[in-house]
Amino acid sequence: MGWIDSIVVGIIIVGGLFIFYKALKEPIDLLLSALGKVFAGIKDRISDMGGGGSGYEEIVYG
């Protein structure tokens, strides 16, 4: 393949990936926010087991 063919193939691949990313961006954002909520809930449970609040809050508020 010549260098022109390589450039054309590269543009097609990049364009395809860009379209793929745009199509999946919203579901991925929703998934990440859902995971963030799950992790926040787990963190809250762990800090509740530790006697209410995180260690940082206990240090700050004495």
C-alpha positions as CSV (number, residue, x, y, z in Angstrom):
1,M,0.0,0.0,0.0
2,G,1.2,3.5,-0.8
3,W,1.2,6.3,1.8
4,I,-2.0,7.8,0.4
5,D,-3.8,4.5,1.0
6,S,-2.4,4.4,4.5
7,I,-3.7,8.0,5.2
8,V,-7.1,7.1,3.8
9,V,-7.4,4.0,5.9
10,G,-6.2,5.9,9.0
11,I,-8.9,8.6,8.4
12,I,-11.6,5.9,8.0
13,I,-10.5,4.2,11.2
14,V,-10.3,7.4,13.2
15,G,-13.7,8.5,11.8
16,G,-15.2,5.2,12.7
17,L,-13.9,5.3,16.2
18,F,-15.1,8.8,16.7
19,I,-18.6,7.9,15.5
20,F,-18.5,4.8,17.8
21,Y,-17.4,7.0,20.7
22,K,-20.1,9.6,20.2
23,A,-22.8,6.8,19.9
24,L,-21.6,5.2,23.2
25,K,-20.7,8.4,25.1
26,E,-24.2,8.8,26.7
27,P,-24.6,5.2,27.8
28,I,-21.0,5.2,29.2
29,D,-21.6,8.5,31.1
30,L,-24.8,7.0,32.6
31,L,-22.9,3.8,33.5
32,L,-20.1,5.8,35.1
33,S,-22.5,7.9,37.1
34,A,-24.4,4.8,38.3
35,L,-21.1,3.2,39.3
36,G,-20.1,6.4,41.1
37,K,-23.4,6.3,43.1
38,V,-22.8,2.6,44.0
39,F,-19.2,3.4,45.2
40,A,-20.5,6.4,47.1
41,G,-23.1,4.2,48.8
42,I,-20.4,1.6,49.7
43,K,-18.1,4.3,51.1
44,D,-21.0,5.7,53.2
45,R,-21.7,2.3,54.6
46,I,-18.0,1.8,55.5
47,S,-17.8,5.2,57.1
48,D,-21.0,4.4,59.1
49,M,-19.4,1.2,60.4
50,G,-16.4,3.3,61.5
51,G,-18.5,5.2,64.0
52,G,-20.2,7.8,61.7
53,G,-18.4,10.0,59.3
54,S,-15.1,9.5,57.7
55,G,-11.8,9.8,59.6
56,Y,-11.1,13.1,57.9
57,E,-14.3,14.6,59.4
58,E,-13.5,13.3,62.8
59,I,-10.1,15.0,62.6
60,V,-11.5,18.3,61.4
61,Y,-14.4,18.5,63.8
62,G,-12.7,16.9,66.7
